[in-house]
């Protein structure tokens, strides 16, 4: 049985690397698509939106109807769906020579559906495997995703530099080997049993538990804190700090990804007391955001952007650990809700920063204010946007303080205890 669990773990790790491929591949190819096919920036950005909406839709479907699915079979099919999506994505110029963007959208929808399934199902698979340190196992799973993201960006960047953007299809097709390996690995693996409600009313009743929503809010803040800096650090380092893009991407963006991976890896090896780790991580992330915005030394601000990755590293997987701890009978439903909350935060945070940045940069009033401070209007807009982003880890300090109290002392938040034959949440 241990051997079977080892194969399941390997399959889950490869599926999480597939999620990293799905999340990072399109943005890396944006400039290539624009130069080869004349696709506008707004349409390229829409690919990211399609990715998010598809994943969120899958999260919500599983939140209500997980009992309708054959969970073990769905788990095993998840990476296979990604293979189909990545191949269609790569073949878009051949299948749709006069409408390449349509082919990219179809491929994106398919592999994003796989990523949504992975978000919902892979974490509970790992949680269902007997372990002396389940917190560390969850951290290890998410560390694999972080290292995968770093690897995808590095491999893609080197490929485009050495082989050329006109051959990007080979890159996408090559990355399809990752989910292909996961598919074959899952084929001979025993997926552990996971709990789901027996009917939709069971899931609906579970949603009435206030403690569930506290956990969902926690991962919302974690997703927003992480992805906001991950997506905006490159532009912020270049525009607001005046650091050349190549140097900024290597020393800032890559440092963020490296520190994110290191934080999760270290917790997987040595971690304990997740409540304390979450609380201190939120404090550290807030300090890093504020330092990046207000310290006038570009190198220090750049380092702060990178170190944010270490501080936020456990905010997403740690929130999952808390939720699975507090609601052990929730099974797939809890993970589906948590995935939806994390995806929503990962979308709302960066979008809000963009809106604030554009509003401030385009305002005549703020243009005069920027001049008085020795900044351009765009630099002030970037700083204002990132300051709004700092609100997420700041609020997370209070939320994780409550969570820490709940794990170490008497409950201070009471959720509804559900009747038998429904998913019963532990009282918070």
Secondary structure, DSSP 8 states (H G I E B T S, - for coil): -HHHHHHHHHHHHHHHHHHHHHHHHHHHTHHHHHHHH---HHHHHHHHHHHHHHHHHHHHHHHHHGGGS-HHHHHHHHHHHHHHHHHHHHTHHHHTTT-HHHHHHHHHHHHHHHHHHHHHHHHHHHHHS--S-HHHHHHHHHHHHHHHHHHHHHHHHHHHHHT-GGGHHHHHHHHHHHHHHHHHHHHT---------SSHHHHHHHTT-HHHHHHHHHHHHHHHHHHHHHHHHHHHHHHTS---HHHHIIIIIHHHHHHHHHHHHHHHHH---HHHHHHHHHHHHHHHHHHHHH-S-HHHHHHHHHHHHHHHTTHHHHHHHHHHHHTTT-THHHHHHHHHHHHHHHHHHHHHHHHHHHHHHT-HHHHHHHHHTT--HHHHHHHHHHHHHHHHHHHHHHHHHHHHHHHHSS-SS------TTS------
